[in-house]
Amino acid sequence: MKHKLFIGVLSCLLLNSIACSSDNETVNNIEEMEEEVVEEETEPDDPVQTVYPVDGETGNVLLYDKSLSKEGYVLFNEATDDRVYLMAKDSAQIIHEWQLEFGLGNDVELLSDGKLLASLGVESPDFSFGGFGGIIQLINPDSSIDWEYVLANEEHIIHHDVEMLPNGNVLALVWDLRLPDELDAIGYLGEEEKVYSESIIEINPATNEVVWKWDSWDHIIQDTDSSKPYFGIVADNPEKINI
């Protein structure tokens, strides 16, 4: 790409030289320079610049530059087919594939011990929007389930991202339905019939206990009713959420 850009710039210089000078020697020198750049661009024995398409089992890799590729495989989460597999970079062939018990809920991570930490979707959620999930699983290389945690009901559902912590606990995002009396208590005047807030929970896989929780409901602000909780000046509290 840099060579093509240089050739384009060089061509502009060539046209300017012809327009501004009738010196044939100057024109010839520029043409010789352009020929040298073209030869450098099309050098066939330069392994660093090897960029080529790769035909694979599930599709094609359009561009593959080996000089920019690190050793190892690529983990693919193919949400449209609810598939997770490892693919070789240089051949686009599938090296290993896991059989999922449920559809993808948006996030799957390959851990250092070869297991998958997966956010999966329940089959019949009580409510759903975006990348809903409801189920977290630790999946062994042979597709057996090492651990499972389910949170999917009328008021709460796990969604999108999960993360393994250094202590072995798992972080998950949760949508929480706020009931009408909760909204009325803080002077909510919105038109939505149902309002969902966000929380982050830390789960201990050994006990399935939620050992820590961050709740966005504890960080809201409202400026509609000074007699109700969370009242304040919104502009003076940028770290809080305007209900």
Summary of the structure (lengths in Angstrom):
residues: 243
radius of gyration: 28.8
end to end distance: 49.5
largest distance: 87.6
contacts: 630
relative contact order: 0.07
helix: 24%
strand: 40%
